[in-house]
Amino acid sequence: MPKALGGQGDGQNPEQLFAMGYASCFLGALQMMAGRMGKKEATDNAVIHVNVHLGEAEELGGFGLAVDIKVEGVEDEELIKAGHEACPYSRALTHGAVVKVSKA
């Protein structure tokens, strides 16, 4: 558990793991869109930095997530926007996701 929530802060927390998955997914979406847009070389030096923060979900109570993404090594704003729109993580957080919870 993170120190901010009263834990010891050792090891990886779920937010860090989510950030790593998000960064990988975003990079893949960015590369895919670069290929479709004829700009494949534009992502040769791309590095995605993602920070995920816990916060209160204003209308729901309890915890929510805030995500900051920084795209390094890509100057094309149109391409970055296209990558964000194609990324499944971005789509889920922007438009919602179908979540099914059941007993195993």
N, C-alpha and C positions, 0 to 999 in steps of 0.2 A: 504494500500500500504506500502511496506517496506520502512524504512528510507533511504536506499541506493538509492531508486528511487524517493525520495522527499516526501514520505508520513510520517505519524506520527508513523508508526510502531506498532500501537496497534491492537489487535485482531489477528486472524489467517490469514495468507496469502496463496494464492494458492500453493506456493511451499511447505509450511509446511503440508498442507492437502495432497498433492501428496506424500510427504515423508511418512506420516502415512499410506496411502493406500499401498504404495510400500513395506514398512516394513511388514505389515500384509500379503500381497500376497507372499512375499519372504519367510516368515516363513512357510506358508502353503505349498509352493512348496518344501522347504527344508525337512519338515516333510514327505511329500508324497514320495519324493525320498529316504529318509532314510528307509521308510517302504519297498519300492520296492527293495532296495539294501540289505535288511536284517540287517539294522543298526538302527532300530527304537529308541533304547535307546540313540543313539548319539545326538539326538536333545532334550533330556529331559530338559536341562538347556540352550537351545538356546535363545539368545536375539539378535534381529536385530536392528542396529542403521543406520538410513538413513538420510543423509543431502542432500537437493536439493538446488542448487545455480543457480541464473540467471547469464547469461553471454551473450556476443555477439555471434550470430551464424555466424561464419567466412565467409562462402560463401553465406549466405542468407540475411545478414543484419538483423537488429532488434535483438530480444532477443532469446536465446536458453537456454537449461538446462544442468547442469552438476550434476551428482549424485555420491555421495560417500556412499558405503555400508560397514559396519563393522559387522562381524558375531562374536558374543561373545558366549562362552560356547560350541563351536564345534571345535574340533581339526582336523577333517578329511577334508583335502583340496579337495579330490575327491568328497566328498559329497557336499561341498559348491559349487563347480563348477557345479555339477549336478543340485543342487537347482537353481542356476542362469540360467542355460540353460532351465529349466522347467518353471520358473516364467513368467507369461504372461506380467508383467510390463517390465522385463528384455528383453524378446523377442521383445516386441514392440519398445523399445528404441534401441535395437541392430539391428533388422532386418526391422523395419518399421511397421506401422499399417495401416489398411484400415480405413480412416476417411471420413465420409460422412457428409456434412453440407447442411442443407436445411432450408427453411422457415417453421415455425410451422403452 
